[in-house]
């Protein structure tokens, strides 16, 4: 099992009341909800980072994509002409 550590977090009353209400509804401890919330948040942050990196990568390749498409189209046409039985 993964090692855990205790932390102290101050929450506004309204947030704590909502946390307690959801914990009661789900019949879980408050700490479990906090762990789930933090894990979900970190997962979304990581997904956003990956999306930004992918967008940057696509943008960097955008200048070359027209050449790639033209070369690929030309290659496909040549291959089809070569392989088609007339």
PDB file of N, CA, C and O in Angstrom, chain B, residues numbered from 101:
ATOM      1  N   UNK B 101       0.824  -1.179   0.000  1.00  0.00           N
ATOM      2  CA  UNK B 101       0.000   0.000   0.000  1.00  0.00           C
ATOM      3  C   UNK B 101       0.875   1.251   0.000  1.00  0.00           C
ATOM      4  O   UNK B 101       1.924   1.292   0.643  1.00  0.00           O
ATOM      5  N   UNK B 102       0.430   2.257  -0.723  1.00  0.00           N
ATOM      6  CA  UNK B 102       1.204   3.490  -0.821  1.00  0.00           C
ATOM      7  C   UNK B 102       1.236   4.221   0.517  1.00  0.00           C
ATOM      8  O   UNK B 102       0.240   4.286   1.237  1.00  0.00           O
ATOM      9  N   UNK B 103       2.394   4.760   0.824  1.00  0.00           N
ATOM     10  CA  UNK B 103       2.568   5.511   2.071  1.00  0.00           C
ATOM     11  C   UNK B 103       1.723   6.783   2.020  1.00  0.00           C
ATOM     12  O   UNK B 103       1.624   7.418   0.970  1.00  0.00           O
ATOM     13  N   UNK B 104       1.131   7.149   3.116  1.00  0.00           N
ATOM     14  CA  UNK B 104       0.341   8.379   3.194  1.00  0.00           C
ATOM     15  C   UNK B 104       0.942   9.313   4.233  1.00  0.00           C
ATOM     16  O   UNK B 104       1.670   8.884   5.129  1.00  0.00           O
ATOM     17  N   UNK B 105       0.626  10.593   4.098  1.00  0.00           N
ATOM     18  CA  UNK B 105       1.089  11.602   5.045  1.00  0.00           C
ATOM     19  C   UNK B 105      -0.073  12.500   5.409  1.00  0.00           C
ATOM     20  O   UNK B 105      -0.994  12.707   4.619  1.00  0.00           O
ATOM     21  N   UNK B 106      -0.015  13.020   6.601  1.00  0.00           N
ATOM     22  CA  UNK B 106      -1.045  13.947   7.064  1.00  0.00           C
ATOM     23  C   UNK B 106      -0.683  15.367   6.649  1.00  0.00           C
ATOM     24  O   UNK B 106       0.483  15.761   6.673  1.00  0.00           O
ATOM     25  N   UNK B 107      -1.713  16.131   6.266  1.00  0.00           N
ATOM     26  CA  UNK B 107      -1.539  17.555   6.007  1.00  0.00           C
ATOM     27  C   UNK B 107      -2.655  18.300   6.730  1.00  0.00           C
ATOM     28  O   UNK B 107      -3.674  17.717   7.100  1.00  0.00           O
ATOM     29  N   UNK B 108      -2.447  19.572   6.917  1.00  0.00           N
ATOM     30  CA  UNK B 108      -3.468  20.406   7.553  1.00  0.00           C
ATOM     31  C   UNK B 108      -3.941  21.414   6.518  1.00  0.00           C
ATOM     32  O   UNK B 108      -3.131  22.115   5.911  1.00  0.00           O
ATOM     33  N   UNK B 109      -5.253  21.486   6.317  1.00  0.00           N
ATOM     34  CA  UNK B 109      -5.829  22.416   5.349  1.00  0.00           C
ATOM     35  C   UNK B 109      -6.969  23.161   6.022  1.00  0.00           C
ATOM     36  O   UNK B 109      -7.871  22.549   6.593  1.00  0.00           O
ATOM     37  N   UNK B 110      -6.922  24.471   5.953  1.00  0.00           N
ATOM     38  CA  UNK B 110      -8.025  25.285   6.476  1.00  0.00           C
ATOM     39  C   UNK B 110      -9.034  25.505   5.358  1.00  0.00           C
ATOM     40  O   UNK B 110      -8.665  25.858   4.238  1.00  0.00           O
ATOM     41  N   UNK B 111     -10.312  25.295   5.671  1.00  0.00           N
ATOM     42  CA  UNK B 111     -11.379  25.465   4.687  1.00  0.00           C
ATOM     43  C   UNK B 111     -12.417  26.447   5.211  1.00  0.00           C
ATOM     44  O   UNK B 111     -12.674  26.497   6.414  1.00  0.00           O
ATOM     45  N   UNK B 112     -13.010  27.221   4.323  1.00  0.00           N
ATOM     46  CA  UNK B 112     -14.125  28.074   4.748  1.00  0.00           C
ATOM     47  C   UNK B 112     -15.277  27.198   5.244  1.00  0.00           C
ATOM     48  O   UNK B 112     -15.431  26.058   4.807  1.00  0.00           O
ATOM     49  N   UNK B 113     -16.077  27.736   6.150  1.00  0.00           N
ATOM     50  CA  UNK B 113     -17.188  26.977   6.731  1.00  0.00           C
ATOM     51  C   UNK B 113     -18.110  26.392   5.664  1.00  0.00           C
ATOM     52  O   UNK B 113     -18.521  25.236   5.767  1.00  0.00           O
ATOM     53  N   UNK B 114     -18.433  27.172   4.654  1.00  0.00           N
ATOM     54  CA  UNK B 114     -19.375  26.687   3.633  1.00  0.00           C
ATOM     55  C   UNK B 114     -18.812  25.490   2.875  1.00  0.00           C
ATOM     56  O   UNK B 114     -19.540  24.552   2.550  1.00  0.00           O
ATOM     57  N   UNK B 115     -17.514  25.531   2.598  1.00  0.00           N
ATOM     58  CA  UNK B 115     -16.889  24.411   1.892  1.00  0.00           C
ATOM     59  C   UNK B 115     -16.848  23.170   2.777  1.00  0.00           C
ATOM     60  O   UNK B 115     -17.104  22.061   2.309  1.00  0.00           O
ATOM     61  N   UNK B 116     -16.531  23.355   4.041  1.00  0.00           N
ATOM     62  CA  UNK B 116     -16.498  22.236   4.980  1.00  0.00           C
ATOM     63  C   UNK B 116     -17.887  21.632   5.167  1.00  0.00           C
ATOM     64  O   UNK B 116     -18.029  20.412   5.251  1.00  0.00           O
ATOM     65  N   UNK B 117     -18.904  22.474   5.231  1.00  0.00           N
ATOM     66  CA  UNK B 117     -20.277  21.971   5.361  1.00  0.00           C
ATOM     67  C   UNK B 117     -20.671  21.144   4.138  1.00  0.00           C
ATOM     68  O   UNK B 117     -21.305  20.097   4.270  1.00  0.00           O
ATOM     69  N   UNK B 118     -20.298  21.610   2.963  1.00  0.00           N
ATOM     70  CA  UNK B 118     -20.593  20.849   1.737  1.00  0.00           C
ATOM     71  C   UNK B 118     -19.834  19.532   1.721  1.00  0.00           C
ATOM     72  O   UNK B 118     -20.374  18.497   1.329  1.00  0.00           O
ATOM     73  N   UNK B 119     -18.583  19.576   2.148  1.00  0.00           N
ATOM     74  CA  UNK B 119     -17.769  18.364   2.209  1.00  0.00           C
ATOM     75  C   UNK B 119     -18.395  17.350   3.161  1.00  0.00           C
ATOM     76  O   UNK B 119     -18.501  16.168   2.834  1.00  0.00           O
ATOM     77  N   UNK B 120     -18.804  17.806   4.324  1.00  0.00           N
ATOM     78  CA  UNK B 120     -19.429  16.914   5.303  1.00  0.00           C
ATOM     79  C   UNK B 120     -20.748  16.336   4.778  1.00  0.00           C
ATOM     80  O   UNK B 120     -21.042  15.160   4.990  1.00  0.00           O
ATOM     81  N   UNK B 121     -21.528  17.158   4.100  1.00  0.00           N
ATOM     82  CA  UNK B 121     -22.809  16.686   3.554  1.00  0.00           C
ATOM     83  C   UNK B 121     -22.579  15.572   2.535  1.00  0.00           C
ATOM     84  O   UNK B 121     -23.247  14.539   2.575  1.00  0.00           O
ATOM     85  N   UNK B 122     -21.628  15.787   1.621  1.00  0.00           N
ATOM     86  CA  UNK B 122     -21.346  14.772   0.604  1.00  0.00           C
ATOM     87  C   UNK B 122     -20.762  13.522   1.253  1.00  0.00           C
ATOM     88  O   UNK B 122     -21.084  12.407   0.843  1.00  0.00           O
ATOM     89  N   UNK B 123     -19.919  13.690   2.246  1.00  0.00           N
ATOM     90  CA  UNK B 123     -19.348  12.535   2.953  1.00  0.00           C
ATOM     91  C   UNK B 123     -20.455  11.700   3.593  1.00  0.00           C
ATOM     92  O   UNK B 123     -20.429  10.471   3.530  1.00  0.00           O
ATOM     93  N   UNK B 124     -21.422  12.373   4.207  1.00  0.00           N
ATOM     94  CA  UNK B 124     -22.550  11.635   4.805  1.00  0.00           C
ATOM     95  C   UNK B 124     -23.360  10.917   3.725  1.00  0.00           C
ATOM     96  O   UNK B 124     -23.722   9.751   3.885  1.00  0.00           O
ATOM     97  N   UNK B 125     -23.639  11.617   2.630  1.00  0.00           N
ATOM     98  CA  UNK B 125     -24.427  11.017   1.548  1.00  0.00           C
ATOM     99  C   UNK B 125     -23.738   9.782   0.970  1.00  0.00           C
ATOM    100  O   UNK B 125     -24.392   8.790   0.646  1.00  0.00           O
ATOM    101  N   UNK B 126     -22.438   9.850   0.845  1.00  0.00           N
ATOM    102  CA  UNK B 126     -21.682   8.723   0.275  1.00  0.00           C
ATOM    103  C   UNK B 126     -21.242   7.711   1.323  1.00  0.00           C
ATOM    104  O   UNK B 126     -20.726   6.641   1.001  1.00  0.00           O
ATOM    105  N   UNK B 127     -21.452   8.064   2.558  1.00  0.00           N
ATOM    106  CA  UNK B 127     -21.040   7.206   3.679  1.00  0.00           C
ATOM    107  C   UNK B 127     -19.534   6.904   3.645  1.00  0.00           C
ATOM    108  O   UNK B 127     -19.101   5.760   3.784  1.00  0.00           O
ATOM    109  N   UNK B 128     -18.773   7.955   3.459  1.00  0.00           N
ATOM    110  CA  UNK B 128     -17.312   7.848   3.488  1.00  0.00           C
ATOM    111  C   UNK B 128     -16.774   8.938   4.406  1.00  0.00           C
ATOM    112  O   UNK B 128     -17.480   9.876   4.774  1.00  0.00           O
ATOM    113  N   UNK B 129     -15.528   8.788   4.756  1.00  0.00           N
ATOM    114  CA  UNK B 129     -14.898   9.795   5.604  1.00  0.00           C
ATOM    115  C   UNK B 129     -14.555  11.035   4.775  1.00  0.00           C
ATOM    116  O   UNK B 129     -14.357  10.978   3.561  1.00  0.00           O
ATOM    117  N   UNK B 130     -14.499  12.122   5.474  1.00  0.00           N
ATOM    118  CA  UNK B 130     -14.146  13.404   4.869  1.00  0.00           C
ATOM    119  C   UNK B 130     -12.796  13.309   4.143  1.00  0.00           C
ATOM    120  O   UNK B 130     -12.656  13.809   3.027  1.00  0.00           O
ATOM    121  N   UNK B 131     -11.814  12.673   4.770  1.00  0.00           N
ATOM    122  CA  UNK B 131     -10.476  12.560   4.178  1.00  0.00           C
ATOM    123  C   UNK B 131     -10.512  11.829   2.839  1.00  0.00           C
ATOM    124  O   UNK B 131      -9.762  12.169   1.924  1.00  0.00           O
ATOM    125  N   UNK B 132     -11.383  10.824   2.723  1.00  0.00           N
ATOM    126  CA  UNK B 132     -11.497  10.087   1.460  1.00  0.00           C
ATOM    127  C   UNK B 132     -11.965  11.014   0.342  1.00  0.00           C
ATOM    128  O   UNK B 132     -11.442  10.964  -0.771  1.00  0.00           O
ATOM    129  N   UNK B 133     -12.947  11.857   0.639  1.00  0.00           N
ATOM    130  CA  UNK B 133     -13.428  12.805  -0.370  1.00  0.00           C
ATOM    131  C   UNK B 133     -12.336  13.789  -0.771  1.00  0.00           C
ATOM    132  O   UNK B 133     -12.189  14.118  -1.948  1.00  0.00           O
ATOM    133  N   UNK B 134     -11.579  14.251   0.205  1.00  0.00           N
ATOM    134  CA  UNK B 134     -10.493  15.188  -0.095  1.00  0.00           C
ATOM    135  C   UNK B 134      -9.454  14.507  -0.981  1.00  0.00           C
ATOM    136  O   UNK B 134      -8.976  15.110  -1.941  1.00  0.00           O
ATOM    137  N   UNK B 135      -9.098  13.258  -0.674  1.00  0.00           N
ATOM    138  CA  UNK B 135      -8.141  12.520  -1.512  1.00  0.00           C
ATOM    139  C   UNK B 135      -8.660  12.395  -2.938  1.00  0.00           C
ATOM    140  O   UNK B 135      -7.925  12.626  -3.898  1.00  0.00           O
ATOM    141  N   UNK B 136      -9.947  12.023  -3.071  1.00  0.00           N
ATOM    142  CA  UNK B 136     -10.540  11.879  -4.406  1.00  0.00           C
ATOM    143  C   UNK B 136     -10.546  13.207  -5.157  1.00  0.00           C
ATOM    144  O   UNK B 136     -10.256  13.253  -6.352  1.00  0.00           O
ATOM    145  N   UNK B 137     -10.876  14.282  -4.450  1.00  0.00           N
ATOM    146  CA  UNK B 137     -10.917  15.602  -5.088  1.00  0.00           C
ATOM    147  C   UNK B 137      -9.532  16.032  -5.559  1.00  0.00           C
ATOM    148  O   UNK B 137      -9.380  16.538  -6.671  1.00  0.00           O
ATOM    149  N   UNK B 138      -8.529  15.833  -4.718  1.00  0.00           N
ATOM    150  CA  UNK B 138      -7.163  16.207  -5.090  1.00  0.00           C
ATOM    151  C   UNK B 138      -6.685  15.353  -6.257  1.00  0.00           C
ATOM    152  O   UNK B 138      -6.081  15.872  -7.195  1.00  0.00           O
ATOM    153  N   UNK B 139      -6.947  14.050  -6.209  1.00  0.00           N
ATOM    154  CA  UNK B 139      -6.533  13.164  -7.303  1.00  0.00           C
ATOM    155  C   UNK B 139      -7.213  13.568  -8.610  1.00  0.00           C
ATOM    156  O   UNK B 139      -6.571  13.594  -9.660  1.00  0.00           O
ATOM    157  N   UNK B 140      -8.500  13.880  -8.551  1.00  0.00           N
ATOM    158  CA  UNK B 140      -9.216  14.308  -9.749  1.00  0.00           C
ATOM    159  C   UNK B 140      -8.673  15.610 -10.298  1.00  0.00           C
ATOM    160  O   UNK B 140      -8.511  15.760 -11.509  1.00  0.00           O
ATOM    161  N   UNK B 141      -8.391  16.556  -9.411  1.00  0.00           N
ATOM    162  CA  UNK B 141      -7.833  17.838  -9.835  1.00  0.00           C
ATOM    163  C   UNK B 141      -6.477  17.646 -10.502  1.00  0.00           C
ATOM    164  O   UNK B 141      -6.229  18.196 -11.575  1.00  0.00           O
ATOM    165  N   UNK B 142      -5.602  16.870  -9.872  1.00  0.00           N
ATOM    166  CA  UNK B 142      -4.272  16.645 -10.436  1.00  0.00           C
ATOM    167  C   UNK B 142      -4.350  15.911 -11.767  1.00  0.00           C
ATOM    168  O   UNK B 142      -3.546  16.168 -12.663  1.00  0.00           O
ATOM    169  N   UNK B 143      -5.292  15.016 -11.904  1.00  0.00           N
ATOM    170  CA  UNK B 143      -5.491  14.313 -13.172  1.00  0.00           C
ATOM    171  C   UNK B 143      -5.890  15.296 -14.267  1.00  0.00           C
ATOM    172  O   UNK B 143      -5.381  15.218 -15.385  1.00  0.00           O
ATOM    173  N   UNK B 144      -6.797  16.219 -13.954  1.00  0.00           N
ATOM    174  CA  UNK B 144      -7.215  17.229 -14.938  1.00  0.00           C
ATOM    175  C   UNK B 144      -6.060  18.156 -15.300  1.00  0.00           C
ATOM    176  O   UNK B 144      -5.890  18.509 -16.467  1.00  0.00           O
ATOM    177  N   UNK B 145      -5.267  18.552 -14.310  1.00  0.00           N
ATOM    178  CA  UNK B 145      -4.113  19.412 -14.572  1.00  0.00           C
ATOM    179  C   UNK B 145      -3.142  18.707 -15.519  1.00  0.00           C
ATOM    180  O   UNK B 145      -2.630  19.324 -16.453  1.00  0.00           O
ATOM    181  N   UNK B 146      -2.888  17.427 -15.282  1.00  0.00           N
ATOM    182  CA  UNK B 146      -1.984  16.658 -16.145  1.00  0.00           C
ATOM    183  C   UNK B 146      -2.555  16.540 -17.549  1.00  0.00           C
ATOM    184  O   UNK B 146      -1.821  16.683 -18.527  1.00  0.00           O
ATOM    185  N   UNK B 147      -3.856  16.281 -17.665  1.00  0.00           N
ATOM    186  CA  UNK B 147      -4.489  16.178 -18.985  1.00  0.00           C
ATOM    187  C   UNK B 147      -4.384  17.503 -19.734  1.00  0.00           C
ATOM    188  O   UNK B 147      -4.133  17.512 -20.939  1.00  0.00           O
ATOM    189  N   UNK B 148      -4.572  18.613 -19.039  1.00  0.00           N
ATOM    190  CA  UNK B 148      -4.438  19.929 -19.667  1.00  0.00           C
ATOM    191  C   UNK B 148      -3.010  20.161 -20.138  1.00  0.00           C
ATOM    192  O   UNK B 148      -2.794  20.724 -21.211  1.00  0.00           O
ATOM    193  N   UNK B 149      -2.031  19.730 -19.341  1.00  0.00           N
ATOM    194  CA  UNK B 149      -0.624  19.883 -19.726  1.00  0.00           C
ATOM    195  C   UNK B 149      -0.336  19.099 -20.990  1.00  0.00           C
ATOM    196  O   UNK B 149       0.314  19.607 -21.903  1.00  0.00           O
ATOM    197  N   UNK B 150      -0.814  17.863 -21.051  1.00  0.00           N
ATOM    198  CA  UNK B 150      -0.595  17.025 -22.232  1.00  0.00           C
ATOM    199  C   UNK B 150      -1.274  17.647 -23.448  1.00  0.00           C
ATOM    200  O   UNK B 150      -0.701  17.655 -24.538  1.00  0.00           O
ATOM    201  N   UNK B 151      -2.487  18.167 -23.275  1.00  0.00           N
ATOM    202  CA  UNK B 151      -3.185  18.807 -24.390  1.00  0.00           C
ATOM    203  C   UNK B 151      -2.418  20.025 -24.888  1.00  0.00           C
ATOM    204  O   UNK B 151      -2.318  20.244 -26.095  1.00  0.00           O
ATOM    205  N   UNK B 152      -1.874  20.822 -23.963  1.00  0.00           N
ATOM    206  CA  UNK B 152      -1.072  21.986 -24.374  1.00  0.00           C
ATOM    207  C   UNK B 152       0.159  21.546 -25.145  1.00  0.00           C
ATOM    208  O   UNK B 152       0.493  22.135 -26.172  1.00  0.00           O
ATOM    209  N   UNK B 153       0.840  20.509 -24.654  1.00  0.00           N
ATOM    210  CA  UNK B 153       2.030  20.016 -25.346  1.00  0.00           C
ATOM    211  C   UNK B 153       1.680  19.506 -26.737  1.00  0.00           C
ATOM    212  O   UNK B 153       2.413  19.752 -27.694  1.00  0.00           O
ATOM    213  N   UNK B 154       0.560  18.797 -26.848  1.00  0.00           N
ATOM    214  CA  UNK B 154       0.135  18.294 -28.155  1.00  0.00           C
ATOM    215  C   UNK B 154      -0.210  19.452 -29.087  1.00  0.00           C
ATOM    216  O   UNK B 154       0.150  19.424 -30.264  1.00  0.00           O
ATOM    217  N   UNK B 155      -0.899  20.463 -28.579  1.00  0.00           N
ATOM    218  CA  UNK B 155      -1.247  21.623 -29.400  1.00  0.00           C
ATOM    219  C   UNK B 155       0.014  22.345 -29.861  1.00  0.00           C
ATOM    220  O   UNK B 155       0.102  22.765 -31.015  1.00  0.00           O
ATOM    221  N   UNK B 156       0.987  22.490 -28.971  1.00  0.00           N
ATOM    222  CA  UNK B 156       2.255  23.118 -29.345  1.00  0.00           C
ATOM    223  C   UNK B 156       2.962  22.303 -30.420  1.00  0.00           C
ATOM    224  O   UNK B 156       3.509  22.864 -31.370  1.00  0.00           O
ATOM    225  N   UNK B 157       2.951  20.990 -30.273  1.00  0.00           N
ATOM    226  CA  UNK B 157       3.589  20.099 -31.248  1.00  0.00           C
ATOM    227  C   UNK B 157       2.910  20.221 -32.607  1.00  0.00           C
ATOM    228  O   UNK B 157       3.580  20.334 -33.634  1.00  0.00           O
ATOM    229  N   UNK B 158       1.581  20.197 -32.610  1.00  0.00           N
ATOM    230  CA  UNK B 158       0.834  20.318 -33.867  1.00  0.00           C
ATOM    231  C   UNK B 158       1.107  21.670 -34.508  1.00  0.00           C
ATOM    232  O   UNK B 158       1.283  21.762 -35.723  1.00  0.00           O
ATOM    233  N   UNK B 159       1.142  22.714 -33.693  1.00  0.00           N
ATOM    234  CA  UNK B 159       1.412  24.051 -34.227  1.00  0.00           C
ATOM    235  C   UNK B 159       2.811  24.122 -34.829  1.00  0.00           C
ATOM    236  O   UNK B 159       3.013  24.747 -35.870  1.00  0.00           O
ATOM    237  N   UNK B 160       3.772  23.484 -34.173  1.00  0.00           N
ATOM    238  CA  UNK B 160       5.142  23.482 -34.692  1.00  0.00           C
ATOM    239  C   UNK B 160       5.226  22.743 -36.018  1.00  0.00           C
ATOM    240  O   UNK B 160       6.033  23.098 -36.877  1.00  0.00           O
ATOM    241  N   UNK B 161       4.401  21.720 -36.193  1.00  0.00           N
ATOM    242  CA  UNK B 161       4.419  20.953 -37.438  1.00  0.00           C
ATOM    243  C   UNK B 161       3.542  21.567 -38.523  1.00  0.00           C
ATOM    244  O   UNK B 161       3.620  21.162 -39.683  1.00  0.00           O
ATOM    245  N   UNK B 162       2.717  22.531 -38.163  1.00  0.00           N
ATOM    246  CA  UNK B 162       1.754  23.092 -39.117  1.00  0.00           C
ATOM    247  C   UNK B 162       2.439  23.654 -40.352  1.00  0.00           C
ATOM    248  O   UNK B 162       1.917  23.527 -41.460  1.00  0.00           O
ATOM    249  N   UNK B 163       3.596  24.272 -40.178  1.00  0.00           N
ATOM    250  CA  UNK B 163       4.305  24.832 -41.330  1.00  0.00           C
ATOM    251  C   UNK B 163       4.727  23.758 -42.316  1.00  0.00           C
ATOM    252  O   UNK B 163       4.856  24.030 -43.510  1.00  0.00           O
ATOM    253  N   UNK B 164       4.941  22.552 -41.839  1.00  0.00           N
ATOM    254  CA  UNK B 164       5.416  21.467 -42.690  1.00  0.00           C
ATOM    255  C   UNK B 164       4.297  20.558 -43.171  1.00  0.00           C
ATOM    256  O   UNK B 164       4.519  19.720 -44.046  1.00  0.00           O
ATOM    257  N   UNK B 165       3.112  20.705 -42.624  1.00  0.00           N
ATOM    258  CA  UNK B 165       2.033  19.768 -42.937  1.00  0.00           C
ATOM    259  C   UNK B 165       1.595  19.855 -44.389  1.00  0.00           C
ATOM    260  O   UNK B 165       1.247  18.838 -44.989  1.00  0.00           O
ATOM    261  N   UNK B 166       1.606  21.047 -44.963  1.00  0.00           N
ATOM    262  CA  UNK B 166       1.203  21.189 -46.364  1.00  0.00           C
ATOM    263  C   UNK B 166       2.133  20.393 -47.272  1.00  0.00           C
ATOM    264  O   UNK B 166       1.675  19.708 -48.187  1.00  0.00           O
ATOM    265  N   UNK B 167       3.436  20.481 -47.023  1.00  0.00           N
ATOM    266  CA  UNK B 167       4.404  19.710 -47.811  1.00  0.00           C
ATOM    267  C   UNK B 167       4.182  18.217 -47.620  1.00  0.00           C
ATOM    268  O   UNK B 167       4.238  17.447 -48.579  1.00  0.00           O
ATOM    269  N   UNK B 168       3.929  17.810 -46.377  1.00  0.00           N
ATOM    270  CA  UNK B 168       3.715  16.392 -46.092  1.00  0.00           C
ATOM    271  C   UNK B 168       2.495  15.869 -46.834  1.00  0.00           C
ATOM    272  O   UNK B 168       2.538  14.796 -47.435  1.00  0.00           O
ATOM    273  N   UNK B 169       1.399  16.636 -46.791  1.00  0.00           N
ATOM    274  CA  UNK B 169       0.177  16.210 -47.475  1.00  0.00           C
ATOM    275  C   UNK B 169       0.418  16.121 -48.971  1.00  0.00           C
ATOM    276  O   UNK B 169      -0.014  15.161 -49.609  1.00  0.00           O
ATOM    277  N   UNK B 170       1.094  17.098 -49.537  1.00  0.00           N
ATOM    278  CA  UNK B 170       1.374  17.078 -50.979  1.00  0.00           C
ATOM    279  C   UNK B 170       2.234  15.878 -51.349  1.00  0.00           C
ATOM    280  O   UNK B 170       1.959  15.196 -52.336  1.00  0.00           O
ATOM    281  N   UNK B 171       3.273  15.617 -50.560  1.00  0.00           N
ATOM    282  CA  UNK B 171       4.143  14.470 -50.836  1.00  0.00           C
ATOM    283  C   UNK B 171       3.385  13.162 -50.677  1.00  0.00           C
ATOM    284  O   UNK B 171       3.549  12.246 -51.483  1.00  0.00           O
ATOM    285  N   UNK B 172       2.566  13.068 -49.654  1.00  0.00           N
ATOM    286  CA  UNK B 172       1.791  11.853 -49.424  1.00  0.00           C
ATOM    287  C   UNK B 172       0.794  11.631 -50.547  1.00  0.00           C
ATOM    288  O   UNK B 172       0.652  10.511 -51.038  1.00  0.00           O
ATOM    289  N   UNK B 173       0.101  12.686 -50.959  1.00  0.00           N
ATOM    290  CA  UNK B 173      -0.848  12.567 -52.070  1.00  0.00           C
ATOM    291  C   UNK B 173      -0.139  12.133 -53.343  1.00  0.00           C
ATOM    292  O   UNK B 173      -0.618  11.253 -54.058  1.00  0.00           O
ATOM    293  N   UNK B 174       0.998  12.747 -53.624  1.00  0.00           N
ATOM    294  CA  UNK B 174       1.744  12.398 -54.833  1.00  0.00           C
ATOM    295  C   UNK B 174       2.208  10.947 -54.768  1.00  0.00           C
ATOM    296  O   UNK B 174       2.122  10.223 -55.760  1.00  0.00           O
ATOM    297  N   UNK B 175       2.692  10.526 -53.625  1.00  0.00           N
ATOM    298  CA  UNK B 175       3.147   9.148 -53.466  1.00  0.00           C
ATOM    299  C   UNK B 175       1.987   8.181 -53.669  1.00  0.00           C
ATOM    300  O   UNK B 175       2.144   7.151 -54.323  1.00  0.00           O
ATOM    301  N   UNK B 176       0.832   8.504 -53.116  1.00  0.00           N
ATOM    302  CA  UNK B 176      -0.348   7.644 -53.253  1.00  0.00           C
ATOM    303  C   UNK B 176      -0.775   7.539 -54.705  1.00  0.00           C
ATOM    304  O   UNK B 176      -1.093   6.449 -55.181  1.00  0.00           O
ATOM    305  N   UNK B 177      -0.785   8.653 -55.411  1.00  0.00           N
ATOM    306  CA  UNK B 177      -1.162   8.644 -56.832  1.00  0.00           C
ATOM    307  C   UNK B 177      -0.182   7.788 -57.622  1.00  0.00           C
ATOM    308  O   UNK B 177      -0.605   6.955 -58.424  1.00  0.00           O
ATOM    309  N   UNK B 178       1.098   7.972 -57.414  1.00  0.00           N
ATOM    310  CA  UNK B 178       2.109   7.176 -58.132  1.00  0.00           C
ATOM    311  C   UNK B 178       1.954   5.690 -57.824  1.00  0.00           C
ATOM    312  O   UNK B 178       2.051   4.855 -58.724  1.00  0.00           O
ATOM    313  N   UNK B 179       1.715   5.362 -56.567  1.00  0.00           N
ATOM    314  CA  UNK B 179       1.544   3.955 -56.201  1.00  0.00           C
ATOM    315  C   UNK B 179       0.306   3.372 -56.860  1.00  0.00           C
ATOM    316  O   UNK B 179       0.350   2.257 -57.380  1.00  0.00           O
ATOM    317  N   UNK B 180      -0.786   4.102 -56.846  1.00  0.00           N
ATOM    318  CA  UNK B 180      -2.014   3.612 -57.485  1.00  0.00           C
ATOM    319  C   UNK B 180      -1.830   3.426 -58.985  1.00  0.00           C
ATOM    320  O   UNK B 180      -2.291   2.440 -59.558  1.00  0.00           O
ATOM    321  N   UNK B 181      -1.158   4.372 -59.611  1.00  0.00           N
ATOM    322  CA  UNK B 181      -0.904   4.237 -61.054  1.00  0.00           C
ATOM    323  C   UNK B 181      -0.030   3.018 -61.332  1.00  0.00           C
ATOM    324  O   UNK B 181      -0.252   2.299 -62.306  1.00  0.00           O
ATOM    325  N   UNK B 182       0.937   2.794 -60.494  1.00  0.00           N
ATOM    326  CA  UNK B 182       1.859   1.679 -60.678  1.00  0.00           C
ATOM    327  C   UNK B 182       1.165   0.342 -60.421  1.00  0.00           C
ATOM    328  O   UNK B 182       1.432  -0.632 -61.125  1.00  0.00           O
ATOM    329  N   UNK B 183       0.278   0.279 -59.424  1.00  0.00           N
ATOM    330  CA  UNK B 183      -0.318  -0.990 -59.022  1.00  0.00           C
ATOM    331  C   UNK B 183      -1.635  -1.310 -59.720  1.00  0.00           C
ATOM    332  O   UNK B 183      -2.109  -2.443 -59.647  1.00  0.00           O
ATOM    333  N   UNK B 184      -2.224  -0.347 -60.384  1.00  0.00           N
ATOM    334  CA  UNK B 184      -3.512  -0.580 -61.045  1.00  0.00           C
ATOM    335  C   UNK B 184      -3.294  -1.291 -62.371  1.00  0.00           C
ATOM    336  O   UNK B 184      -2.430  -0.917 -63.164  1.00  0.00           O
ATOM    337  N   UNK B 185      -4.098  -2.325 -62.593  1.00  0.00           N
ATOM    338  CA  UNK B 185      -4.032  -3.037 -63.873  1.00  0.00           C
ATOM    339  C   UNK B 185      -4.978  -2.341 -64.831  1.00  0.00           C
ATOM    340  O   UNK B 185      -6.180  -2.261 -64.578  1.00  0.00           O
ATOM    341  N   UNK B 186      -4.448  -1.845 -65.913  1.00  0.00           N
ATOM    342  CA  UNK B 186      -5.240  -1.092 -66.890  1.00  0.00           C
ATOM    343  C   UNK B 186      -5.738  -1.997 -67.940  1.00  0.00           C
ATOM    344  O   UNK B 186      -6.428  -1.555 -68.859  1.00  0.00           O
TER     345      UNK B 186
END
